[in-house]
Every structure is written in structure tokens, then in C-alpha cells.
Amino acid sequence: MANLITTRDNILFYLKKNKGIWVSGESLSSHLDVSRAAVNKHIKRLRQEGYTIESSTKKGYFLKTFDDLLLADEIREGLDTRIIGKTDILHLKETDSTNLQAKNLAAEGAPEGTLVVAEHQHSGRGRKGRTWFSPPGIGIYSSLILRPAISPTEAPGITLMTAVAAVEAVIALTGIPARIKWPNDIMVKNRKLAGILTEISTEMDSVDFIIVGFGMNVNTPADDFPSDIKEIATSVYAETGKHFPRVKMLQTYLKNFEIHYETFKKEGFSGIREKWKAFTEIIGKKVTVRKVAGEITGKVVDVDHEGVLILQDGNEEIHRIFSGDLLV
Ligand code: BTN
């Protein structure tokens, strides 16, 4: 994960420059001043990363495709951020959960902005112990490591802020009229398009690290959703009938994320609150919230500067709700 240009990077650059053209092993090794054995070794490594590189003893190498894999170099290329996803990106073909992997890296000292992405999660996790459907190659499964100097009580604001970054990316790139359902579901009408799972590690009363897990159904065909979520899930493909490049979606989300995160670090959730409110339709509506202790029904008065839902029940009593599931 070092930030140095390596022989591998140079080989990849050369192959990309000559995409669609055969490049001889000899020209690679003389152009980059490395041995043929080193070229072979790095080609093997690039294949393991996910690049499709054909080889022929006569013609050399041919970079066939890397289309829409969430490869570190593809994400980094054209990513206009300062820290987020800029240096350390770990791309996994398959993993249990990117949040778990990011947590392990963070515990070992990985810096703020480290990004873990996977093509497939076999134990993708959702909020409240639920699972997150994570089929290979068609969704975004990503986790960011953050180390903000905030108190743990401010951390929920980061989840709300992330929802703004995600919904803005969806609207800007696809035109889908996505909205935020409190606290952080990205919805299209009554179907869920994306979700956020934030996990926090604290030390005394400060934050050690925060993992922001983001999952989005991008190219999932509607029929592929398992029966228990078929009626309540959607994808960009299901909404538009078109496949969408996941790398582009992820880059735009990361860019938005960094902008809002900078604001958050200076002003807390207050600095993003109006934006968040503009993407939700619940203010003034009658809703029911399911909490561990039971359900409360009332009118949504506001979402306050900490992202707390303010509800007024039938007896005019005001409830401050920190977490729960909104039933609509
Ligand atoms: C939810 O709405 O329940 C939250 C879903 C969060 C899913 C993402 S996918 C990437 C990251 N890794 C996980 O295991 N979960 C989050």
C-alpha cells in the first residue's frame, strides 16, 4: 500500500497506454529497464489483482479488460480528493465484510482515508445485526477509515453526512430521485438502494477510529434480489434499465464525502444539516419509529443539530429519538 511508483505501476501504465495492442515482453523490459523475469512476475500479480492480460509467446502481452472492477488504480485515477481514498486502497476480490477488514487495518494503525473495497462479501453486514446482500461484481461494498478528533457522541453525525454524500452522487450521476430515510437509508420511493453501517472504536471519551461502511446495489437485476428483500430493494440498474460504472459512482461518492467531511470536522453535523433535510421528505409527516423499547408514532418536527429525530406524539409530548427504524 506504499505510495511509491513501482515496476508494477509502470507495467500497468504501459499496458494501458497500449490498450488493445499487443506489447512484446522485450519492449516492456527494455522500455522500463527491468528483466523479463520481473515483467512475468508483475504480469502474474496484475492478473491476480483482477486485470485480464492475455499472453502469447510470439506477440507478448495484451491488456484486455479491467472494466468496472473496483481496482485500486481505477479508483485512484481521476479521483479528485485530498485524503479520502487517495493513498491506501485495498481491493479484495472476496471477503467476509469490508467493515471487518477495515476494522482490522485500523486496529493495526492504518491512516485516515484508507479505503477497503471488495467485489464480493460473503458476510456483508447491515444495521442491527442484519445481513447485506453482496453478490459479486455488481454492487459497491466499501469501508473508509476515519480518525476525526471528535467525541463519540458526535459520531452519528458522520453517518448522516455520509448519506448526503451518497444521495448526491446517485442524483448527479443517474438522475434517479433518491432520498434519505432517517437516519441513513438511501431510498428510491419505498425501496432501498444503498445503506451505511458506521462502526466506532473509542478510547476513554475520544474516538480512536470510525469505519464508514457503504453498500450500494448498482447493477443488480431486480430478479436477483433474494425473496426476503425483493419487494423492498432496488438498484441503479433496476431503476434505469442501464448498467452503471461502479468506479464512477464510488469516485463521486468519495469526492462528496471528503467535501462534507471537511465541513463536518469544522462545524459538526450543523454544517450539513440543511443539506440532509433537503434530501428527506419526513419533516412534518406522521411516522412510526421502532426502537428496542417499542414503537412511537408521531409527527416529525425536525432533525436537530446532532441528527436526533424530534417527534411530537398525539399528546403533544416531544420525543428525542437517537436511533431506530422508521416505518413508513
Ligand atoms: C444497512 O443499511 O443496514 C447498512 C448496510 C451497509 C452495507 C455495507 S457494504 C460495505 C460494508 N461492509 C459491510 O459488511 N457492511 C457495509
Boltz pocket constraint, residues with backbone or C-beta under 6 A from the ligand:
constraints:
  - pocket:
      binder: B
      contacts: [[A, 96], [A, 97], [A, 98], [A, 99], [A, 100], [A, 121], [A, 123], [A, 124], [A, 125], [A, 126], [A, 127], [A, 128], [A, 130], [A, 131], [A, 132], [A, 140], [A, 141], [A, 142], [A, 143], [A, 184], [A, 185], [A, 194], [A, 195], [A, 196], [A, 197], [A, 213], [A, 214], [A, 215], [A, 216]]
      max_distance: 6.0
